[in-house]
Amino acid sequence: EYLIKLLSLRGYSFNRTADFDTARQIKEKFCYVGCDLELEKKLALETTVLDEQFTLPDGQVITVGAERFEAAEALFQPRVVDKEGNGMSDMVFEVINACDINLRAKFYRHIVLSGGTTMFPGLPSRLEKDITDLYLRHVLDGRRDRLQAANFKIRVEDPPRRKHMVFLGGAVLADIMKERDEFWISKRMYEEQGVDRLIQPV
């Protein structure tokens, strides 16, 4: 929806339900996460290096420029789509720092991306940069010279098959549990007890 809004601001008309599929195609083909937003904005404003052309189903050719990185920015700055709350980088940082202090270093070194939205080019690098900046600001009081002494290492893993990782994980788990009756219920049991039966402790 945000990409459609951005393209509408450029003067293109996206009104029909089918346009969501067109926007998805544009997103998957051209959009990316900018690591240096100021540089991206400067490139978009002063050059045509970011401009890409896309042919709509009706044959109209549109140009996509700054929208390529602006659309994905909603993941890191939800306020651009009028949503309250923290962006991806802030949430990951907060979750890790809410854990036991002895576990945090391991978690920073094992951030694993999963899901279709993480397929944006540039997302792993941006996440790594943002979390490092947050660590510097909130843990080391902005002192970059203490970064090495703190033995801070971050690694964002982006498996190639992460788009379907949740499904793959569920399939593996189901295969492991297929012979264990306590993890399954019959159709009759579900019809008699409903969802309550599913959430009972095993």
Salt bridges, closest charged atoms under 4 A:
ASP19 OD1 - ARG16 NH2 3.54
ASP21 OD1 - ARG24 NH2 2.57
GLU28 OE1 - ARG24 NH1 3.13
GLU67 OE2 - ARG10 NE 2.74
GLU73 OE2 - ARG126 NH2 2.73
ASP130 OD2 - ARG126 NE 2.94
ASP133 OD2 - LYS129 NZ 3.55
ASP145 OD2 - ARG143 NH2 3.29
GLU157 OE2 - ARG155 NH1 3.86
ASP175 OD1 - LYS178 NZ 3.02
GLU182 OE2 - ARG180 NH2 3.10
GLU191 OE2 - LYS187 NZ 3.81
GLU192 OE2 - ARG188 NE 3.11
